[in-house]
Amino acid sequence: MERFDWYQATFHGVDEEDFIRYIERKSDLADMRPCRAKNGYETGVEFSRIEKTVCQVWWGGNPGVHVISTGENAPEVSTWLRSFGVHRVTRLDSCIDFVTPGLFDAITDPLRAYAKEHDIAINMQGDWERGKARTLYLGSRKSTVQLVIYEKGYEAGGDL
């Protein structure tokens, strides 16, 4: 099933205290504690459930209130944020998992050829010689869009 794996957004013209109360209401049973704000923001709080971060909220020092949610909580938090109001998405990662033998090569071989033909940056990590724990990056981190394909079983510590 496709889903968001990272959702990061900034809200302008909102009161941070109102926003924090909104997240508190939405994040059932989550603990709120101070966290280190980043990217020039001065103040941050983290909402977590059983030691797993649900999201972080940062404000001050930069315009707006900034929110980040990653991993398994990103789909839920993205729904809260879209319901809260207009915001600027600053990073969005989506993912879809497939478990099909040989699919990694079937997908990456033509994508690598396309990237070469269109002068798109290619970065290959892992053991491509033996076909284990491979990751293919097309485009750079600074690109508007970057495609990352990896062998999920190896990424999760398993074996395919």
C-alpha positions in Angstrom: 0.0 0.0 0.0 1.4 3.4 -0.9 1.7 5.9 1.9 3.7 8.9 3.1 6.9 8.1 4.8 7.9 11.7 5.6 5.7 14.7 5.8 7.1 18.1 6.6 5.3 21.4 6.4 5.2 25.0 7.5 2.1 27.0 8.6 2.2 30.7 8.3 -0.1 33.1 10.2 -1.0 30.6 13.0 -0.5 30.9 16.7 2.0 28.3 17.9 0.1 27.7 21.2 -3.2 27.1 19.3 -1.3 24.8 16.9 0.3 22.8 19.8 -3.1 22.4 21.5 -4.5 21.1 18.2 -1.7 18.5 17.9 -2.2 17.5 21.5 -5.9 16.8 20.9 -5.1 14.8 17.7 -2.2 12.8 19.1 -4.1 10.5 21.5 -2.0 9.4 24.5 1.1 11.1 23.2 3.6 12.6 25.6 4.8 16.1 24.8 8.4 17.2 25.7 10.8 19.8 24.6 13.2 18.9 21.8 16.0 20.6 19.9 14.6 22.8 17.1 16.6 22.8 13.9 17.0 24.8 10.7 17.0 28.2 12.5 14.0 27.6 14.6 14.4 28.4 18.3 11.9 26.3 20.1 10.7 22.7 19.6 8.4 20.1 21.1 8.2 16.4 20.3 5.1 14.3 20.6 5.8 10.7 21.2 4.0 7.4 22.1 5.9 4.7 23.8 9.3 6.2 23.0 8.4 6.6 19.3 8.3 10.1 17.9 4.9 11.0 16.3 6.0 14.5 15.2 8.1 17.5 16.1 6.9 21.1 16.0 9.3 24.0 15.8 8.7 27.7 15.9 10.5 31.1 16.6 13.5 32.3 14.8 11.9 31.6 11.4 8.5 32.6 10.1 5.7 30.1 10.7 5.3 26.9 12.7 7.1 23.9 11.2 6.1 20.3 11.6 7.9 17.0 10.8 6.6 13.5 10.9 8.5 10.4 9.6 8.0 6.7 9.3 4.8 4.9 10.4 3.3 8.1 11.9 3.6 10.3 8.8 0.3 9.2 7.1 -1.7 10.0 10.3 0.0 13.3 11.0 -0.3 14.4 7.4 -4.0 14.0 7.7 -4.1 16.2 10.8 -2.0 18.9 9.1 -4.2 18.9 6.0 -7.2 19.2 8.2 -5.7 22.1 10.2 -5.5 24.4 7.2 -3.4 25.8 4.4 0.3 25.0 4.7 3.4 24.8 2.6 4.8 21.3 2.2 8.6 21.5 2.4 9.3 17.8 2.1 7.1 14.8 1.2 8.4 11.3 0.8 6.0 8.6 -0.4 6.6 4.9 -0.6 5.2 1.7 -1.8 6.5 -1.8 -1.0 6.6 -4.7 -3.4 7.7 -8.2 -2.6 8.4 -9.9 -6.0 11.6 -11.9 -6.8 13.7 -10.1 -9.5 11.6 -6.9 -9.4 14.5 -4.7 -8.2 16.5 -5.5 -11.3 13.5 -5.3 -13.5 12.8 -1.8 -12.2 16.3 -0.4 -11.8 17.8 -1.5 -15.1 15.5 0.6 -17.4 15.6 3.5 -14.9 19.4 3.6 -14.9 19.3 3.6 -18.7 16.8 6.5 -18.7 18.8 8.5 -16.2 22.0 8.1 -18.4 20.1 9.1 -21.5 18.7 12.2 -19.8 21.8 13.2 -17.8 20.1 12.6 -14.4 22.4 12.0 -11.5 22.8 8.3 -10.5 24.1 7.1 -7.2 24.3 3.3 -6.5 24.9 2.1 -3.0 25.2 -1.4 -1.6 26.6 -4.6 -3.2 25.6 -4.4 -6.8 28.1 -7.1 -7.8 26.3 -9.8 -5.7 22.9 -8.1 -5.8 22.5 -7.6 -2.1 21.3 -4.6 0.0 21.2 -2.3 -3.0 19.9 1.3 -3.2 19.5 3.3 -6.4 19.2 7.1 -6.2 18.2 9.0 -9.3 18.5 12.8 -9.0 20.3 14.6 -6.2 19.1 15.6 -2.7 19.0 19.2 -4.1 16.7 18.2 -7.0 13.0 19.1 -6.8 12.4 15.3 -7.0 14.6 12.4 -6.1 13.7 8.8 -6.7 15.1 6.2 -4.3 14.6 2.5 -4.8 15.9 0.0 -2.3 15.6 -3.6 -1.5 13.2 -3.4 1.5 14.1 -6.8 3.0 17.7 -5.8 3.3 16.8 -2.3 4.5 14.7 -3.8 7.3 17.5 -6.2 8.3 15.9 -9.2 6.6 16.9 -11.4 3.7 15.2 -11.5 0.3 
